[in-house]
Amino acid sequence: MKTIPEYGRPYDEVLKALDEYGMDDPDYKDKKTWSLVYYKDAEYTHFLAEAYEKYMSANGLNPTAFKSLKRFENDIVAFTAELLHAGEQAAGCVTSCGTESCMLAVKTYRDWARKEKGIKKPEMIVCETAHVAWFKGAEYFGVKIHTVPVDKDWKIDINAVKRKINKNTIMLLGAAPEYPHGIIDDICALGELGIKHNIPVHVDACVGGYLLPFMVQAGADLPPFDFLVPGVTSMSADIHKYGFASKGCSCILYKNLDLFKYQCFVHPNWPGGLFASPAFLGTRPGGAYAAAWAAIQANGRQGYIEMAKQTMANADRIREGIRSFEELEIIGDPKCSLVAYRSKDPYNVNIFAVGDIMQEKGWHIDRLIHPDGLHAMITCSHDDAIDRYFADLREAVDAVKGKPELALKGEAATYSTVGHIPLLGMVRSSVLNVFSQSYEISKGLIDISDSTQVTGGGMLDKITNKLVMADLKKPGSVKKLVNGAKAAGVIGASAAAVGTAFAIAKKKIKK
């Protein structure tokens, strides 16, 4: 068990140890990371670090103490409001991340609906492609979540939304864009429904909030997505994404102060004094506010427009490159910086196996499920990495072609299991055990290349592998099989019952 050192170590020794800890991290400075990081260059990063350092110890907990931080926040919120056409009556605050922004909206509309409409059993409607933060918020705040499918264009299915609206609906959600495939939902249609039923509409622009407006200013033809759309009542936008601020800075905006008040927390009777807070955090890191303000000032409107142009050019190259592969296809018709692609023949070219080989070559790429795919989050800095990316992707596709067994090896096996075995209770329980154990003091790091952590190993692992291969060969067959077993009462809640059901199905799968 590692403990605090008995005596302090020299600063240079500690800094060297920090570098060593990062040896296995994604190589984002070499532009080989396609998610998580929004990196510009070393000089810019050093500038943000200097801005952060100036206010590193400042605390935004009390806005009457560090008045500088409240000025930074006011400027950031005003700039974001201008960008998203929120108007002068808008109100909002800086948050720590997109997840906090999204969860705050859930809390706000739950409380608004309780006070204004008397709703005691709140429900919300989101697309299946909505960011997981919304599912987290629903779970944390006791809101029933209705998930609707995508339509033929991979946008939220508006007709499905209409069918789900009821007297307990507290909010509708659209994305600009959604993270998995980079598709902008039909915000206008959602706004119309919001007005018709007096239901708030939130637009999750955590990814696109600091990119889409500048794409439009650069000449891109995009569908309406912001406060100009009638019915939109709130938006979230991450400054630490395409705003190129340092990590820990997002923004949430409401159409008016009346809505924003439901987000705030006030406790007037605490012995420690009057307490009021606009968001989740108590201590609010001054460095993040300062770096975000500095990023906006240093880049300026024209700087952001130029970065948007470069991002668009890079995204066009990625889309063109993917389309040049006869084995691959883009999912949907993404208009901005996120691109997802899949295999046209999942059995003969397993996309997760392709991802494993790309990872071995040093690329950090997200995997997708429903459908299986790989994901690229493209920035203005990726221009000199694109040719290298496609050279390695060509080798990776050729290496897995005609080798379906690779779907059962490495991380591909884990993602294949999660993506093709429709027993969410079993998968959730297994993932929870593996994930939570990594936070136990005596445990090490998570290894998702071991798929038996999901299946439990043994006979169940073998049968699961057969089901995965069958579903790759004939997509949808396992879901139909399992649903039939459930309807017949064969599958129960326990892993043993699941194993029994799979064993019964084994002969059918072999065919």
VOGU-3710 file (C-alpha; in Angstrom, 3 decimals, decimal comma):
1> mktipeygrp> 0,000/0,000/0,000  1,448/3,357/-1,043  1,481/5,996/1,682  2,546/9,588/2,071  6,361/9,891/2,129  7,893/10,386/5,566  9,851/13,403/4,361  9,179/15,767/1,518  10,875/15,094/-1,826  12,766/17,705/-3,886
11> ydevlkalde> 10,574/19,551/-6,362  12,557/18,396/-9,422  12,286/14,774/-8,274  8,528/15,086/-7,862  8,159/16,698/-11,286  10,195/13,896/-12,852  7,900/11,355/-11,186  4,900/13,153/-12,677  6,399/12,725/-16,147  6,989/9,028/-15,506
21> ygmddpdykd> 3,388/8,511/-14,417  2,268/9,879/-17,793  4,404/7,576/-19,937  1,431/5,356/-20,846  -1,019/8,194/-21,469  -2,396/8,996/-24,950  0,086/10,887/-27,134  -2,075/13,940/-27,733  0,841/16,282/-28,443  1,664/14,149/-31,479
31> kktwslvyyk> -1,975/14,567/-32,598  -2,736/10,857/-32,139  -5,639/11,384/-29,756  -9,147/11,685/-31,247  -11,159/12,334/-28,087  -10,839/13,745/-24,565  -8,211/16,372/-25,460  -8,504/19,690/-27,305  -4,868/20,637/-27,790  -3,645/23,581/-29,803
41> daeythflae> 0,147/23,826/-29,395  2,866/24,076/-26,751  3,060/27,889/-26,734  -0,682/28,271/-26,288  -0,725/25,638/-23,540  2,044/27,488/-21,701  0,028/30,712/-22,000  -3,059/29,051/-20,487  -0,913/27,600/-17,693  0,363/31,080/-16,864
51> ayekymsang> -3,180/32,451/-16,787  -4,298/29,550/-14,596  -1,355/30,010/-12,229  -2,178/33,660/-11,570  -5,462/32,642/-9,966  -4,662/29,085/-8,947  -5,380/29,705/-5,250  -8,368/32,000/-5,798  -11,757/30,573/-4,838  -15,029/31,468/-6,517
61> lnptafkslk> -17,079/30,081/-3,624  -17,822/33,595/-2,397  -18,350/35,975/-5,343  -18,067/38,980/-3,018  -14,519/38,020/-1,999  -12,622/37,336/-5,231  -14,389/39,926/-7,327  -11,965/39,180/-10,190  -13,430/35,702/-10,608  -16,983/37,046/-10,756
71> rfendivaft> -15,847/39,484/-13,441  -14,286/36,608/-15,390  -17,490/34,597/-15,021  -19,677/37,508/-16,094  -17,558/38,052/-19,210  -17,518/34,340/-20,098  -21,295/34,003/-19,678  -21,938/37,209/-21,659  -19,678/36,055/-24,494  -21,405/32,680/-24,598
81> aellhageqa> -24,823/34,322/-24,552  -23,847/36,544/-27,463  -22,493/33,561/-29,357  -25,692/31,540/-28,878  -28,109/34,480/-29,340  -29,482/34,172/-25,819  -30,428/37,852/-25,479  -29,871/40,329/-22,671  -32,462/38,730/-20,388  -30,536/35,441/-20,282
91> agcvtscgte> -28,909/34,190/-17,083  -26,323/31,504/-16,417  -23,055/30,562/-14,834  -19,743/28,834/-15,369  -19,589/25,163/-14,348  -16,812/22,602/-14,047  -17,736/20,463/-17,061  -20,444/19,455/-19,486  -21,767/16,793/-17,159  -22,334/19,353/-14,419
101> scmlavktyr> -24,084/21,659/-16,881  -26,374/18,869/-18,081  -27,188/17,602/-14,610  -27,967/21,124/-13,423  -30,566/21,426/-16,187  -32,254/18,222/-14,963  -32,343/19,549/-11,404  -33,604/22,942/-12,546  -36,484/21,622/-14,630  -37,462/19,084/-11,986
111> dwarkekgik> -37,816/21,887/-9,422  -39,466/24,257/-11,917  -42,056/21,633/-12,855  -42,779/20,851/-9,207  -43,387/24,524/-8,365  -45,008/25,789/-11,567  -46,959/22,710/-12,702  -47,305/20,592/-9,571  -45,477/17,625/-11,109  -44,440/15,163/-8,405
121> kpemivceta> -43,347/12,300/-10,660  -41,087/14,046/-13,205  -40,200/12,525/-16,564  -37,903/13,671/-19,362  -37,477/12,670/-23,013  -34,086/12,194/-24,652  -32,722/10,457/-27,733  -30,818/7,194/-27,404  -27,758/9,109/-28,641  -27,950/11,680/-25,818
131> hvawfkgaey> -24,818/12,044/-23,715  -24,680/9,753/-20,696  -24,650/12,823/-18,434  -28,406/13,068/-18,962  -28,949/9,509/-17,801  -26,713/10,225/-14,825  -28,724/13,341/-14,001  -31,999/11,465/-14,264  -30,707/8,785/-11,893  -29,262/11,271/-9,401
141> fgvkihtvpv> -32,367/13,476/-9,256  -35,101/10,871/-9,457  -36,427/11,767/-12,901  -37,861/9,000/-15,060  -36,132/9,055/-18,428  -37,811/8,065/-21,689  -35,389/7,172/-24,477  -36,548/7,516/-28,067  -34,768/6,158/-31,174  -33,145/8,022/-34,032
151> dkdwkidina> -34,922/8,503/-37,337  -33,581/7,528/-40,762  -31,224/10,530/-40,678  -29,865/9,583/-37,232  -31,614/12,567/-35,636  -33,980/12,294/-32,701  -37,249/10,746/-33,892  -39,744/13,593/-33,441  -42,770/11,334/-33,856  -41,461/9,119/-31,069
161> vkrkinknti> -41,036/12,205/-28,877  -44,667/13,184/-29,522  -45,828/9,760/-28,386  -43,843/9,984/-25,142  -45,009/13,433/-24,027  -47,405/13,295/-21,077  -48,569/15,388/-18,115  -45,368/14,576/-16,167  -42,884/15,598/-18,868  -40,563/18,258/-17,433
171> mllgaapeyp> -38,127/18,732/-20,341  -37,216/17,758/-23,895  -33,613/17,391/-25,041  -31,905/17,989/-28,345  -28,194/17,901/-29,208  -26,038/20,180/-31,328  -24,407/17,858/-32,083  -24,769/14,531/-30,276  -21,419/13,028/-29,376  -21,520/9,481/-30,835
181> hgiiddical> -22,119/10,411/-34,490  -21,889/14,204/-34,714  -25,512/14,675/-35,823  -27,443/17,877/-35,065  -30,982/17,097/-33,913  -34,079/18,828/-35,292  -34,109/21,615/-32,719  -36,882/23,534/-34,506  -39,281/20,591/-34,226  -38,428/20,127/-30,538
191> gelgikhnip> -38,992/23,844/-29,938  -42,434/23,636/-31,503  -43,344/20,752/-29,206  -42,011/22,669/-26,218  -44,189/25,680/-27,005  -47,262/23,558/-27,735  -47,054/21,637/-24,441  -45,373/24,298/-22,249  -42,335/22,074/-21,745  -38,777/23,452/-21,481
201> vhvdacvggy> -36,362/22,492/-24,264  -32,645/22,180/-23,555  -30,045/22,063/-26,311  -26,926/20,144/-25,355  -24,201/22,041/-27,210  -21,411/20,968/-24,890  -19,451/19,848/-27,965  -20,694/22,332/-30,522  -21,319/25,480/-28,497  -17,940/27,006/-29,267
211> llpfmvqaga> -17,655/25,574/-32,770  -20,998/25,672/-34,609  -21,486/29,462/-34,290  -18,045/30,085/-35,772  -18,676/27,532/-38,515  -21,764/29,535/-39,455  -19,739/32,760/-39,408  -17,204/31,009/-41,646  -19,923/30,207/-44,180  -21,124/26,737/-43,185
221> dlppfdflvp> -24,760/25,872/-43,864  -26,109/24,404/-40,619  -29,655/23,887/-39,333  -30,850/26,248/-36,553  -29,630/25,076/-33,152  -29,524/27,925/-30,607  -31,736/30,430/-28,759  -32,928/31,875/-32,076  -35,150/28,790/-32,282  -38,509/29,528/-30,605
231> gvtsmsadih> -39,076/27,223/-27,654  -35,422/26,729/-26,663  -35,164/27,606/-22,977  -31,594/26,607/-22,090  -28,264/25,524/-23,552  -24,972/24,106/-22,333  -21,576/24,713/-23,954  -18,106/23,545/-22,922  -15,427/26,211/-23,172  -12,744/23,592/-22,533
241> kygfaskgcs> -13,648/21,856/-25,796  -13,667/23,989/-28,937  -13,253/27,134/-26,853  -9,747/25,777/-26,188  -9,739/26,701/-22,507  -8,015/24,554/-19,917  -9,962/21,653/-18,446  -12,663/22,414/-15,955  -14,820/25,059/-17,644  -18,313/24,801/-19,131
251> cilyknldlf> -21,280/27,168/-19,219  -25,018/26,782/-18,797  -27,446/29,451/-19,986  -31,183/29,934/-19,459  -33,520/32,123/-21,443  -34,344/34,167/-18,348  -33,555/34,669/-14,695  -36,795/33,046/-13,535  -35,589/29,672/-14,815  -32,041/30,133/-13,544
261> kyqcfvhpnw> -33,305/30,708/-9,999  -34,428/27,073/-9,858  -30,809/26,029/-10,368  -29,519/28,015/-7,399  -29,176/26,741/-3,841  -29,647/29,011/-0,810  -29,338/28,120/2,884  -30,079/31,167/5,059  -29,797/29,573/8,498  -26,309/28,048/8,550
271> pgglfaspaf> -24,167/28,979/11,579  -21,300/29,561/9,145  -23,166/32,475/7,569  -25,475/33,081/4,624  -24,816/30,556/1,874  -25,844/30,728/-1,768  -24,481/28,739/-4,701  -25,321/28,760/-8,422  -24,056/25,241/-9,216  -22,803/21,986/-7,687
281> lgtrpggaya> -19,313/22,968/-6,600  -18,555/24,691/-3,335  -14,965/25,625/-3,986  -14,850/26,962/-7,538  -11,293/26,917/-8,959  -10,185/30,413/-9,915  -7,521/29,129/-12,273  -10,088/27,550/-14,588  -12,059/30,803/-14,782  -8,944/32,832/-15,512
291> aawaaiqang> -7,712/30,419/-18,197  -11,128/30,369/-19,909  -11,301/34,161/-19,916  -7,719/34,283/-21,230  -8,542/31,795/-24,009  -11,448/33,919/-25,228  -9,380/37,095/-25,125  -6,354/35,542/-26,846  -8,278/33,865/-29,658  -10,928/36,481/-30,304
301> rqgyiemakq> -13,757/36,110/-32,760  -11,520/35,988/-35,837  -9,189/33,477/-34,216  -12,093/31,154/-33,463  -13,398/31,552/-37,006  -10,007/30,567/-38,434  -9,829/27,541/-36,140  -13,345/26,572/-37,208  -12,303/26,778/-40,860  -9,303/24,520/-40,226
311> tmanadrire> -11,439/22,107/-38,244  -13,968/21,953/-41,085  -11,182/21,306/-43,611  -9,766/18,518/-41,439  -13,214/16,978/-40,958  -13,788/17,044/-44,724  -10,503/15,181/-45,238  -11,497/12,571/-42,645  -14,886/12,014/-44,271  -13,333/11,768/-47,724
321> girsfeelei> -10,712/9,356/-46,418  -13,266/7,052/-44,783  -15,348/6,998/-47,954  -12,288/5,859/-49,913  -12,303/2,554/-47,977  -14,570/0,039/-49,677  -14,813/-1,825/-46,359  -16,032/1,157/-44,289  -18,910/3,627/-44,194  -19,727/6,784/-42,247
331> igdpkcslva> -22,652/6,609/-39,839  -25,209/9,251/-40,809  -24,319/12,561/-42,421  -22,337/14,556/-39,835  -21,943/18,263/-40,624  -19,356/19,308/-38,064  -16,270/17,882/-36,355  -17,375/14,466/-35,083  -17,250/11,480/-37,424  -18,243/7,885/-36,700
341> yrskdpynvn> -17,659/5,011/-39,067  -18,359/1,300/-39,174  -17,627/-1,831/-41,163  -19,893/-2,687/-44,071  -19,316/-6,377/-43,282  -18,880/-6,718/-39,492  -18,155/-10,430/-39,689  -15,229/-10,208/-42,115  -13,891/-6,824/-40,963  -14,512/-6,416/-37,260
351> ifavgdimqe> -14,352/-2,712/-36,497  -13,355/-3,267/-32,872  -10,400/-5,380/-33,983  -9,449/-2,506/-36,295  -9,581/-0,241/-33,258  -7,305/-2,559/-31,295  -4,649/-2,453/-33,995  -4,905/1,319/-34,273  -4,429/1,484/-30,528  -1,329/-0,686/-30,793
361> kgwhidrlih> -0,023/1,870/-33,292  -0,424/4,623/-30,718  -3,800/6,086/-31,717  -6,417/6,803/-29,046  -9,836/6,173/-30,626  -13,228/5,769/-28,965  -15,312/2,680/-29,715  -19,062/2,908/-30,297  -21,891/0,410/-29,950  -25,408/0,261/-31,453
371> pdglhamitc> -24,037/0,162/-34,084  -20,422/-0,974/-33,677  -18,090/1,747/-34,834  -15,034/3,909/-34,316  -15,125/7,595/-33,550  -13,044/10,652/-34,407  -13,280/14,004/-32,645  -11,471/16,335/-35,050  -9,805/19,638/-34,180  -7,864/22,330/-36,011
381> shddaidryf> -4,634/20,669/-34,834  -5,148/17,325/-36,570  -4,160/18,499/-40,059  -0,645/17,038/-40,050  -1,797/13,726/-38,523  -4,490/12,782/-41,029  -2,227/11,136/-43,616  -0,534/9,076/-40,884  -3,938/8,134/-39,520  -5,170/6,760/-42,832
391> adlreavdav> -1,922/4,931/-43,552  -2,266/3,088/-40,262  -6,003/2,577/-40,756  -5,345/0,935/-44,128  -2,904/-1,476/-42,487  -5,325/-2,162/-39,654  -8,256/-2,959/-41,956  -6,086/-5,243/-44,096  -4,777/-7,012/-40,987  -8,232/-7,975/-39,688
401> kgkpelalkg> -9,953/-8,701/-42,990  -11,138/-12,284/-43,182  -10,290/-12,943/-39,515  -13,609/-12,834/-37,656  -12,038/-14,568/-34,648  -10,303/-11,278/-33,774  -13,678/-10,063/-32,513  -13,089/-12,295/-29,486  -9,615/-11,007/-28,606  -8,354/-7,933/-26,757
411> eaatystvgh> -10,642/-4,977/-26,179  -12,619/-6,048/-29,241  -13,948/-8,971/-27,216  -15,210/-6,715/-24,437  -16,928/-4,276/-26,784  -18,358/-7,111/-28,895  -19,877/-8,647/-25,778  -21,384/-5,367/-24,589  -22,620/-4,464/-28,073  -24,142/-7,796/-29,061
421> ipllgmvrss> -25,486/-9,426/-25,889  -28,794/-7,668/-25,038  -28,758/-8,535/-21,336  -28,153/-5,086/-19,917  -28,698/-6,106/-16,310  -25,921/-8,671/-16,465  -23,568/-6,320/-18,314  -24,277/-3,408/-15,973  -23,641/-5,532/-12,899  -20,363/-6,845/-14,301
431> vlnvfsqsye> -19,123/-3,413/-15,386  -20,079/-1,932/-12,022  -18,069/-4,592/-10,209  -14,986/-4,127/-12,384  -15,155/-0,336/-12,325  -15,836/0,066/-8,625  -13,095/-2,403/-7,675  -10,535/-0,179/-9,392  -11,246/2,387/-6,661  -10,562/-0,068/-3,856
441> iskglidisd> -7,228/0,805/-2,231  -5,717/-2,624/-2,829  -6,688/-2,849/-6,525  -4,845/-1,739/-9,642  -5,890/-0,239/-12,970  -8,795/-1,365/-15,150  -7,996/-3,807/-17,956  -10,886/-3,780/-20,434  -9,085/-6,220/-22,727  -10,288/-9,061/-20,453
451> stqvtgggml> -13,849/-9,743/-21,619  -14,362/-12,428/-18,955  -14,803/-9,556/-16,497  -18,133/-8,941/-18,226  -19,212/-12,534/-18,872  -17,779/-14,073/-15,729  -15,682/-16,605/-17,658  -16,143/-20,355/-17,861  -18,946/-21,893/-19,887  -20,878/-18,610/-19,992
461> dkitnklvma> -17,894/-16,957/-21,672  -17,742/-19,665/-24,318  -21,435/-19,459/-25,055  -21,288/-15,661/-25,135  -18,521/-15,856/-27,730  -20,686/-18,078/-29,914  -23,563/-15,626/-29,614  -21,322/-12,698/-30,521  -20,051/-14,430/-33,651  -23,591/-15,387/-34,625
471> dlkkpgsvkk> -24,793/-11,814/-34,235  -21,884/-10,471/-36,286  -22,771/-12,912/-39,034  -26,495/-12,174/-38,827  -27,105/-8,841/-37,025  -30,109/-8,851/-34,718  -30,343/-12,619/-34,410  -29,223/-12,762/-30,774  -31,582/-10,001/-29,677  -34,459/-11,892/-31,267
481> lvngakaagv> -33,317/-15,103/-29,594  -32,942/-13,555/-26,146  -36,263/-11,707/-26,387  -37,909/-14,978/-27,281  -36,296/-16,681/-24,312  -37,451/-13,880/-22,027  -41,001/-14,107/-23,359  -40,970/-17,851/-22,725  -39,814/-17,273/-19,163  -36,519/-19,069/-19,721
491> igasaaavgt> -34,263/-16,157/-18,738  -34,399/-15,049/-15,131  -32,454/-12,488/-13,167  -29,490/-14,648/-12,175  -26,374/-15,415/-14,171  -27,173/-19,106/-13,762  -30,535/-18,627/-15,439  -28,881/-16,700/-18,244  -26,353/-19,472/-18,694  -29,133/-22,018/-18,870
501> afaiakkkik> -30,951/-20,017/-21,518  -27,787/-19,671/-23,584  -27,149/-23,383/-23,291  -30,643/-24,105/-24,572  -30,040/-21,729/-27,476  -26,611/-23,126/-28,263  -27,765/-25,605/-30,893  -29,685/-22,914/-32,777  -26,673/-20,603/-32,746  -24,403/-23,257/-34,227
511> k> -26,618/-23,233/-37,307
//
